[in-house]
Amino acid sequence: MTELEVDLAIVGAGIVGAACAYRAVEEGLRVGVVEAGEPAAGTTSAGMGHIVALDGSPEELVLTRYSQRCWAELGPRLPPGAGFRSSGTLWVARSGAELATAEAKAERFHRAGIPAEILDSEELVLMEPMLREGLAGALLVPEDLLVDPAAATRHLLEVVREKGGRVWTGTRVRAIRPGGIEAGEELQLRARGVVNAAGVRAPELSPGLPIVPRKGHLVRLAGGRGRVRHQIVELGYGAGIRSPDPVSIALNLHPRADGSVLVGASREWAGDDPRVDPAVVERLLGRVREYAPALADWPVTGARTGFRPATPDHLPWIGPMPGAPGLFVAAGHEGLGVTEALGTAHLVVDAFLGRVPAIPIEPYLPRPERAVAPPPGPEGTPAR
Ligand SMILES: Cc1cc2nc3c(=O)[nH]c(=O)nc-3n(C[C@H](O)[C@H](O)[C@H](O)COP(=O)(O)OP(=O)(O)OC[C@H]3O[C@@H](n4cnc5c(N)ncnc54)[C@H](O)[C@@H]3O)c2cc1C
């Protein structure tokens, strides 16, 4: 039996757990991270890596923007392999009505101090020649960023190790107890604080957390470097997040550093079966044909799925768990966990240290009333 004492024990080495550990060692805390598989083995390696200001609600906009600024500060210190770059997002409008939606979005962004600019049809095609002619225009948000989430996770954990933190992989946490965790066959970590950052599996260790899997498919196209320059998203994307439909699809093109393009994204209330569904892949490719027919000839080199950790109000749970002294939650980021990881880490470590955070933590705090309206399950039933 190995028994060790740390200040903060972190369950899960996805992007959120890794960011919390990184932030904690930056503050000089003794940290232990315990991961059941490999770093980034969960949803993090299935995601895209778009670091995006999103305005589904005022609280979402505050957290995504705050966290994005944290990424912008960290970015220059990331190794080239982390794929960090500034791409900007193009929110593409098909019609005049969608362009009006883009204008309203631009106003909200301007009020939040986020640069955003409306492009007309010609300006859009000049900026992204792979898009078809005849689209109505777009909203350009130039400060959105890209990263390779798995590579960034591994880098953050390397820094944690360099600064004296411990990382156990292949070690499943069996239980979170007052004052620490029990993991694997023979690891006990005593800790002043424990962070449950186990993503979609967080409820297994903290029953009552209303986090459910929301499946997503991504398709990879072989392409050519520089041929898609921005993250390109259709304006219906935000509506899909809040849709109760069993499967909703919104085009989201993510240019990778190697020249390939990830095509997303589906959002599915479909349980936890990881198999690729050819019908969903076909719907994604149909969206490519609709917006960017020039890409439709690019070879499909793969398709994969992942499970977003979704909550009823589409906001993550961040901060101390009521009735469980020393237990903190950092989970439930749905489709924004990469974007929100660094901001989450600041909020968690500030809460642990009893400091006033840079943004109010209240909207994200674990509270029983946030658990009352679970998202619908596969057949319209609550899926927990
Ligand atoms: C198709 C798709 C596209 C996406 N695109 C984006 C995007 O462009 N931008 C964005 O911001 N977000 C995106 N996301 C969302 C993002 O990927 C997730 O929100 C994020 O990865 C969640 O990170 P996490 O660390 O909370 O969870 P995870 O990455 O799942 O990490 C949790 C870790 O905990 C470990 N674990 C679980 N149980 C235990 C246990 N008992 N003991 C020890 N370890 C345990 C798991 O093995 C796992 O490694 C996307 C998601 C999907 C599916």
The ligand as an SDF file (V2000), in Angstrom:
LIG
                    3D

 53 58  0  0  0  0  0  0  0  0999 V2000
  -17.0490   15.5000  -31.0830 C   0  0  0  0  0  0  0  0  0  0  0  0
  -16.5990   16.4570  -30.0080 C   0  0  0  0  0  0  0  0  0  0  0  0
  -16.0600   17.6840  -30.3750 C   0  0  0  0  0  0  0  0  0  0  0  0
  -15.6500   18.5840  -29.3820 C   0  0  0  0  0  0  0  0  0  0  0  0
  -15.0830   19.7780  -29.7510 N   0  0  0  0  0  0  0  0  0  0  0  0
  -14.7200   20.6650  -28.8070 C   0  0  0  0  0  0  0  0  0  0  0  0
  -14.1530   21.9050  -29.1710 C   0  0  0  0  0  0  0  0  0  0  0  0
  -13.9020   22.1720  -30.3450 O   0  0  0  0  0  0  0  0  0  0  0  0
  -13.8810   22.8100  -28.1880 N   0  0  0  0  0  0  0  0  0  0  0  0
  -14.1280   22.5440  -26.8740 C   0  0  0  0  0  0  0  0  0  0  0  0
  -13.9000   23.4160  -26.0410 O   0  0  0  0  0  0  0  0  0  0  0  0
  -14.6080   21.3390  -26.4900 N   0  0  0  0  0  0  0  0  0  0  0  0
  -14.9230   20.4110  -27.4210 C   0  0  0  0  0  0  0  0  0  0  0  0
  -15.4680   19.2210  -27.0510 N   0  0  0  0  0  0  0  0  0  0  0  0
  -15.7290   18.9740  -25.6350 C   0  0  0  0  0  0  0  0  0  0  0  0
  -14.4820   18.5700  -24.9020 C   0  0  0  0  0  0  0  0  0  0  0  0
  -13.7700   17.5920  -25.6260 O   0  0  0  0  0  0  0  0  0  0  0  0
  -14.8640   18.0410  -23.4980 C   0  0  0  0  0  0  0  0  0  0  0  0
  -15.7260   18.9680  -22.8500 O   0  0  0  0  0  0  0  0  0  0  0  0
  -13.6230   17.8690  -22.6520 C   0  0  0  0  0  0  0  0  0  0  0  0
  -12.6780   17.0470  -23.3070 O   0  0  0  0  0  0  0  0  0  0  0  0
  -13.9610   17.2720  -21.2960 C   0  0  0  0  0  0  0  0  0  0  0  0
  -12.7390   17.1280  -20.6110 O   0  0  0  0  0  0  0  0  0  0  0  0
  -12.6890   16.4530  -19.1890 P   0  0  0  0  0  0  0  0  0  0  0  0
  -11.2790   16.5500  -18.7400 O   0  0  0  0  0  0  0  0  0  0  0  0
  -13.7650   17.0180  -18.3260 O   0  0  0  0  0  0  0  0  0  0  0  0
  -13.1230   14.9380  -19.4620 O   0  0  0  0  0  0  0  0  0  0  0  0
  -12.2850   13.7340  -20.0680 P   0  0  0  0  0  0  0  0  0  0  0  0
  -11.4240   14.1390  -21.1730 O   0  0  0  0  0  0  0  0  0  0  0  0
  -13.2450   12.6340  -20.3170 O   0  0  0  0  0  0  0  0  0  0  0  0
  -11.3280   13.3530  -18.8660 O   0  0  0  0  0  0  0  0  0  0  0  0
  -11.7720   12.6650  -17.7230 C   0  0  0  0  0  0  0  0  0  0  0  0
  -10.7070   11.6440  -17.3650 C   0  0  0  0  0  0  0  0  0  0  0  0
  -11.0780   11.0270  -16.1380 O   0  0  0  0  0  0  0  0  0  0  0  0
  -10.6680    9.6920  -16.2040 C   0  0  0  0  0  0  0  0  0  0  0  0
  -11.4480    8.9460  -15.2230 N   0  0  0  0  0  0  0  0  0  0  0  0
  -12.7740    8.6740  -15.2350 C   0  0  0  0  0  0  0  0  0  0  0  0
  -13.1150    7.9740  -14.1450 N   0  0  0  0  0  0  0  0  0  0  0  0
  -11.9830    7.8180  -13.4280 C   0  0  0  0  0  0  0  0  0  0  0  0
  -11.6890    7.1690  -12.1990 C   0  0  0  0  0  0  0  0  0  0  0  0
  -12.6380    6.5300  -11.4670 N   0  0  0  0  0  0  0  0  0  0  0  0
  -10.3980    7.1720  -11.7460 N   0  0  0  0  0  0  0  0  0  0  0  0
   -9.4370    7.8040  -12.4560 C   0  0  0  0  0  0  0  0  0  0  0  0
   -9.6660    8.4200  -13.6220 N   0  0  0  0  0  0  0  0  0  0  0  0
  -10.9200    8.4310  -14.1040 C   0  0  0  0  0  0  0  0  0  0  0  0
  -10.9520    9.2750  -17.6470 C   0  0  0  0  0  0  0  0  0  0  0  0
  -10.1680    8.1530  -18.0130 O   0  0  0  0  0  0  0  0  0  0  0  0
  -10.5910   10.5320  -18.4010 C   0  0  0  0  0  0  0  0  0  0  0  0
   -9.2610   10.5040  -18.8990 O   0  0  0  0  0  0  0  0  0  0  0  0
  -15.8230   18.2630  -28.0120 C   0  0  0  0  0  0  0  0  0  0  0  0
  -16.3200   17.0070  -27.6530 C   0  0  0  0  0  0  0  0  0  0  0  0
  -16.7110   16.1060  -28.6390 C   0  0  0  0  0  0  0  0  0  0  0  0
  -17.2260   14.7530  -28.2260 C   0  0  0  0  0  0  0  0  0  0  0  0
  1  2  1  0
  2  3  1  0
  2 52  2  0
  3  4  2  0
  4  5  1  0
  4 50  1  0
  5  6  2  0
  6  7  1  0
  6 13  1  0
  7  8  2  0
  7  9  1  0
  9 10  1  0
 10 11  2  0
 10 12  1  0
 12 13  2  0
 13 14  1  0
 14 15  1  0
 14 50  1  0
 15 16  1  0
 16 17  1  0
 16 18  1  0
 18 19  1  0
 18 20  1  0
 20 21  1  0
 20 22  1  0
 22 23  1  0
 23 24  1  0
 24 25  2  0
 24 26  1  0
 24 27  1  0
 27 28  1  0
 28 29  2  0
 28 30  1  0
 28 31  1  0
 31 32  1  0
 32 33  1  0
 33 34  1  0
 33 48  1  0
 34 35  1  0
 35 36  1  0
 35 46  1  0
 36 37  1  0
 36 45  1  0
 37 38  2  0
 38 39  1  0
 39 40  1  0
 39 45  2  0
 40 41  1  0
 40 42  2  0
 42 43  1  0
 43 44  2  0
 44 45  1  0
 46 47  1  0
 46 48  1  0
 48 49  1  0
 50 51  2  0
 51 52  1  0
 52 53  1  0
M  END
$$$$
